[in-house]
Amino acid sequence: MSTAERDTIAESTKTPVTDAETAKTNRRQPFPQGFLDAISTGWAERPESLPASRAQAPFAAARRAAVSAAFPGRRLVVPAGSLKQRSNDTDYPFRAHSAFAHLTGWAADSEPDSVLVFEPVAGGHDVTLHFRERADRTTAEFYSDATIGEFWIGPRPSLAGVAADLGIATAHLDDFAPGEDELVVDVDEELTRFVSELRLAKDEFEIAEMRRAVRITADGFDDVVRDLPRAIAHPRGERIVEGVFHQRARSDGSWEGYDTIAASGPHACYLHWTRNDGALIPGDLILIDAGAEADSLYTADITRTLPVSGTFTDVQRRVYDAVVEAADAAFAAARVGVPFRTVHEAAMAVIAARTAEWGLLPVTADEALDADRGGQHRRYMVHGTSHHLGIDVHDCAQARREMYYDGLIEPGMVFTIEPGLYFQIDDLTVPEEFRGIGVRIEDDILMTEDGPVNLSADIPRTSADVEAWIARLQG
């Protein structure tokens, strides 16, 4: 660093801050000249041996080729996204946009503000990944920027290292210039839809990562079952369940793919209960909806409903077994070439039959299933039975309806089967013994040419197997 550069930095750091800047932070400290002289020297060289391409690189290249072929002559921009503020000067952990991760192969280790750019050329596109390369240690960014400075957050990747790792051309973020006539993911509907539909059928790498995420999740559920006694003893036992699963997701993967639902007793009837501040009461059920996200960002999405005491009551077992029956019917209906909605319809037929049998409906099961005048049974299961799963927990969400809900099931698709029954604590349409019972069973399904494969089948799911699971891990 030259004397002039040091003097410029010194003056900038000693300049009185404005009121607006003070509102952002009152912790700024001036750097005296001695510090500026010392901080910029005495660092060892950082020799870099370039890594071999990661396993995902050829798959990501094929996805980029598909995007290029679909938009000839158009400049395409896929941003990774930026850090998001949690409070004051604290940010949420960064997670790249799913389309960006899918098309680059850069996942849990990706850099905020990166941009994937498809520049049109004769015969296709030149594709470049722009990101902010690590700063030289003679620059103020290295030591003074708490958001991106390596002195604060640790080593950042180099352009050459990422290029070798991902098998893609790289350039500094400063070299990226937005254009006027370009398609940008999450701005342009056509491009956003295409990159979402591109994920409907998973490739070999994605399927392997889905299996990995399910394995981590299964271990997390085992951890939860073992620790149920500790959760029962704590006044906010739902938080204990959440924390136990979080430890497994973080230790063996990247994070959870979504906020864990640990819903005990009547909380199980709230479909997205993530407050997780309730107690676990013996005699109640606890519904746990959790999924570990692998470092590749592919996530599992699995639900199990457990008797807190280890044994179902008669009424709980009746409800639970009906949900298993609905899930099994949905699984049997899932076949290559049938409409995706068929899976939901099969589960709903069972839900309607059982709620009618129990005297909960004002009409027959057949009348409840009437497309125009029915739906009475949906009071007790308002959500859908299935959604696509992958790099997002609700994957391919921007796909067209005719490709998703009304689309045909294809080999390589991964989706959930998750029927449930929920009887709110204050629901006067059901007998008192049903009130406060919520049950959901959710598995992750891979469609193959030979039929559906339950990726999460090793996690106990029948009432008898669940009771034996709890007894085994706590015994």
N, C-alpha and C positions, 0 to 999 in steps of 0.2 A: 504494500500500500504506500502510495507516495505521500509526502508531507502535505501537499495540497488536499489530497483526498481525506487524510486524517483530520485536517483543519476543518474541512467542510462538514464532516460527520460531527466533530466536536461542537461546532457552532450550532448545528441543527439540534443536537441533544440538549444544549444549554439554553435554547430559545424558550422564553416563558410560554407556558401553554395557555391556550384560549379557554374561555369559560366552557365552550362546547366540549373541548378536549378534556377539561377537568371533570365534566359530567360523566365522561366515559371511563376515566381512571384517575385517581389521585395518588397513584403509587409510582408515577414515573420518577426515576432517579437520573440526575445528570451523570454523564460519564466523563471523568477528568482525563486530561491528555495522557497521563501515565497508563491508565487502563487501556486507552485506544492503542497506545504503542505496544502494550503487552499482549492484548488479546489477538492481535493479527499475526503474531510470529510464534515460532516454536512448535509448530504442528508437524507431525510425521506425514510423509507422503501416504496417499491412499491408493495403493495399487489395486487394480480391479481385474479379476479374472472373470470373463464373461460366462454366464451360466448356460447350460443346455436349455433348449426350448422346453417349456412345461408341457405336460401331457395334453392339456386342453388346446394348445396352439393350433394344431391342424384342424380341429373341429371349429374353432373360432374363425379360422381363415375360410372354411367352407361356408360359414354363415355370412361372412362379409361378401363372399362371391355371390351368394343368393341375393343379397341386398343390392349389390352393384348391378346385377342382371335385371332387377325389377325396376330400376330407376336410371336408365341410360341417359347420359347427357345432363344429369342434374347434380348440383353440388349438395351433398348431404352432410349434416352435422349432428353428432350424437354426443351430448354433454354428459359428463359423469355426475355433475351436480356439485354443490358447494357445501361447506360446513353450515350447520343450522344452529342458531343460538338457543341455548337452554335457559341461561339466566346471566345477565350482565356480561362478563367476559368468559363465560363457560359455555362450551359447545357440546352438542350431542356427539356421540361417536359417529364418525363418517361411514356411510354406506353408499357405494356407488349406485347410480341408476341401473336398473336391471338390464335394460337394453344395451347400455354401455358395457356392463360386465359380460353379457352374453356375446357381444360382438368382438370384444378384445381378449377375453380370457383373464382380464385383470380383475381380481375379486376382492377379498378382504384386505389385500395389500395395495389397493389402488390409491391414487392421489386425488385429493379434492381439486375441483376446477379443471380437471383434464377434459380434453375434447377430442373425439374421434372424427376425422374429416375425410370425406370421399370427394376428391377433386376429379371432375370428369375429364377423361382423355380419350383418344381414339381407341376403341375396343374395350372401354370399361372405365375404371377409376384408379387413380393413385390414392392409396389410403395411408393416412399419417395420423399417428397418435401424438397430440400436443399435450405436454404437461410442464409444470414448473420444476425444472431440474434443481438439484441441490445447489445451494449458493457456495461460492468460494469462501474460505474462512477469513479472507481479508475484507469481506463486505459486512456492513452493519446487519444485514438480514440474519447472518449466522448466529449472532449473539443477542440481538435486540428485539427480534420478532418472536413473541411467545407462541404465535399460531403456527408458523412454518419454519422457524429457525431451528437448526439441528442441535444447537446448544440446549434447547428446551425440549424438543420432541424426539430427538434421536436421529439416526441416519436416514436420509432420504435417497431415493434411487437416482441413478444416472440415466441419461438418454441411451447410452450404449448398452447398459445392463438390461434395461427394459426391452430394447429392440431385440436383443438376443433371447431374452426370456419368453417374449410373446411372439416372436417371429413377425414383427411388424415395424415399419419405418417410424421413427420418432423425431420430434422436433420440439424446441422450447415453446412454451406457451406464448411467449412474446411474439413468436412468428405467426401466430394465428390471427387472422383478420376476418371478422364476420362479413358476410356478403349480403347483398340486397335480394338476390334471386336464388335462395337456397331453401332446402327443406330441413327443418329442425325437429328432432323427436320431442314430443310433448307440446309442439307448436303446430306442426303440420299433421293433419288428421290422417292422411294417406300413409305417410311414413310411419307414424305411431302405430297405426293398425297393422301394417305389414310386419314390423319387428315384433309385435305381440303375437301375431298368427304364426310367425316363424318358429315359435316355441311350443306350438301345440303338440308336435310329435318330437320326442326327445331322441338325441343321438346316443351312441354307445357311452361316451364320456358322461353325459348327463345322467343316464340310468345308473351308472356306477356311483356317481355322487349322491343320487337319491338313496341308493342302498346304504351308503355311508352315513347319511343324515339319519336314516331310520335306525341304524345300529346304535348310534350315539344316543338317540332318543330312547330306545329300549333300555339302555343302561341307565339313563336318567330316571325312567319309571321304576326300575329296580331300586335305585337309590331312595326314591320317594317312599316306596313301600317299606323299606328297611327302617326309615326314619319316621314312620307314622307315630310311634309312641312319643317321640320328642315333640312332634307337631301337636299331638293331643294335649300335652302338658303345657303348651304355650298359649297365652290368651289370644294371640293372633297366629294361630297355627297355620292358616292359609299362607301366611308370609314364609313360614318355615318350609312348606312344600315348594313354594315358588323359588326360594333361595337354594334349596337342595338341587332342584332341577337346573337352576342357573349355573351352579358350580360345575355340573357335568357338561353343560352346553359350552361353557367357556373353556374348560380344561381340555376337552376333546374336539371341539369345533371352534367356530368363530363367535357365535352368539346364539340367542334364540331367534327363530325366524319371525316371531311375533310375540306380543305380550302374553305371558303364560296366564291361563285361566285356572285358578285353584279355588273352586266354588263348592263350599261345604254347606250341607243342609239346604235351606230354601234358596241360598245364593245360586245353587245349581240350575235354578229355573230362569236366571238372567243369562241370556245367551252369550254376552260378552262381558261377564263379570271379571274385571282385572284389578279391582281395588284390593282384593285379597287381604282383607284385614279382619276376617272373622275367625271364630274358634272352630275346632273340629270336635264335635260332640259324639261320643260313642252311641250307636243306634242310628246315626244319620249316614247319608252317603256323601262322598266328595267326588265331584266331577273335575277331572284334570285334563285340560286341553293344552298340549305343549308340543313344541317341535324344535329340535336343535338344527341350527344352520351350520353347515360345513364351511370350511375356509373358502371353498369355491362359491359360496353364497346359496347353494341349493339347500332347501329346507324340507324337513319332515313336518307333518301335521297330524297328530295322533291324539285321540281322546280315549280315556278309560274312566269308568265310574266305579268307585271302590266303596265297600262298606267300611266305615271308620273302625268298627269293632272287629272286623274280619269276617263277619257273617251277615248275609242278607236276611231281612225279615221276609215273611211270606209275601206281603204286599210289594215290597221293594223287588223281590225276585220276580214276581209276576210282571211288573213293569219292565224290568231289565231284560227278561227273556223275550218279551214282545219286541224290544228294540233289536236284540240279536236276530230275531226272526226277520225283521224288516231289513237289516243289513245283509243277511244271507240271501234274501230274495233279490235285493239290488245287485249283489255280486253275481248271482245266477243269470241275471238279465244282461249283464255287461258282456257284449260279444262284438267282435269286429264287424263293422258294417251296419250296426243298429244305431238309431239316433241317440245322442248322448242323454236326452231327456228321458229315455226309456228307463234308465237306472233310477231316477227319481220316482217315476210312476210306479215302478215295482215296489219300492219301499212304502210309498203312500198307500198302496192297496192293503198292505199289512197293517199300517197305522189305522186306517179307516176301519178295517175288520175288527181289530182288537178294541178300539175305543167304542165301537158300536156294541160289541159283545159285552162290554162292561157297563153298558147302559148310559154312556156319557154323551151320546149324540141324540138330537131330536129327530133324526132321520135314519134310514138304513145305511149300511156301508156303501151300497151301490149308488144310492142317492147322493151321498157325500162325495162320491168320486165323479159325479156329473160335472163336465167341464164348465157349464154355464151357470148352474144353480147350486152346485155343491160347494165343498170346501169346509164344511163344518168341523171336520177332524183337524184341519190346519190350525185351529185354536191351540192345539197342544203340540204342534210342531210347525212353526211359521217359516222356518228356514228351508233352503234347498238341501238335497241329499248329497250332492256332489259338486265339486269345482276342480278345475285343473290345478296342478301343483308342480312346482319346479323351483326356479330361481326367485320367484315370488310365492308367497303362501297362497294367494289367489292369483295364480299365473294366467297369463294371456288375457287379462281383463279387458283389454281394448280390442279384442277380436270381434268381428261381426257376429251377430246372433246366429246367422246361418252357418257360421263356422264353429260356433261354440255350443250353445244350448240345443240348437236345431241341427248341428253338424253330426256327421257320422263318426263313430268311434274307430280309430285307426291304431295299428300296431305302433308302439312307442309312446302312446299317450300315458300320462301318469295323472291320476285323479283320486280324490277322496271318495269314500262311501261313509256317510256320517248321519244316519237317522237318529232321532231322539224323541223323547216324550217329556213334557215339562208341565207340571201341575203347580201353578203358583200357590203360595201360602194362603192367599185370600180369594181363591177361585171357588165360587159357590156352585159352579156347575159340576163339580166332582165331589165324591164322598170325602169326608174329613180325613180318612186314612190315607188318601192319595195326596193331600195337600202338602206342599213343601218337598215333593219328590221330583227330582230332575235327573234324567239319565240320557247320556249320549255315548255312543260307541263309534269311533272313527278310525278307519284304516286307510292306508295308502296303497293304491292299486296300480299295477303296471299292466297295460294291455299288450299281449303278444299275439302272434298268429294263431297260437294254440289255445288262446283264451286268457282270462284275467289271472294275474298272480298277486296275491296279497303280500306286499313287501313287509308288512308289520304283523304277520300271522304269528310270529314267535312271542309276541306280547299277549299274555293270557286275555281271553275275551269272553268266554262263556261264564255264566255265574259260578258253576262248579270249579272251573279252572281258576277264576279270580280268587275264590276262597282258598284254594290249595296254594296259590301263589303267595298270598299274604301269610299263610301258616308256615310255608317253607322258608321265606325270607326273614320272618320274625322269630322262627323257632330255634 
